[in-house]
Amino acid sequence: RPQQKKEVTQKVAVTEEVSMKEQKETAAAADQAVAEAEKKEAMTAAAKRKEEEAAVAAQAAAAVADEARKKEAMAAAKRQEEDATATAAVAEAKRKEMQLVAAAAEKKAQAQKAGQASIKKNETRLFKAAEDGRTGEVQRLFIAGTKVNCRGPFQDTPLHRAAFNGHSGTAQVLV
């Protein structure tokens, strides 16, 4: 029986050795699985951190973009306000220019009217002086620029009136 005992002991030793080897392999496999799990967990945590950082960066970018849009909108509103102010100023300047032009035209018309009245007055004086034979008055009005060929209401001239009334000296001045 010692031989059997030795064989059994050897078999037990081999079995224990195989069992120890299997335990070591199992432990190594378990350690490797734990390490891989920890590695995956670390990678997952890192990925989550990166996702969170990306989300924060995206929010910051959105805030910057919103601020830029607000500034552009404010600038556009300011440009519109400046354009409106400039347009109003141009319209006011044109209105004032039109008023000045109208006032100048009115003054010119009044001056022409006054000038025509003055010419008419001098022509009337010339007709009366020619009719009355006042040669000196006729000469003075001629020198002042009164037209001697002006026409009266009946298409007559100062020469006609002087001749009709027999004032040959006055008629000579008018010729």
Disulfide bonds with the S-S distance in Angstrom:
none
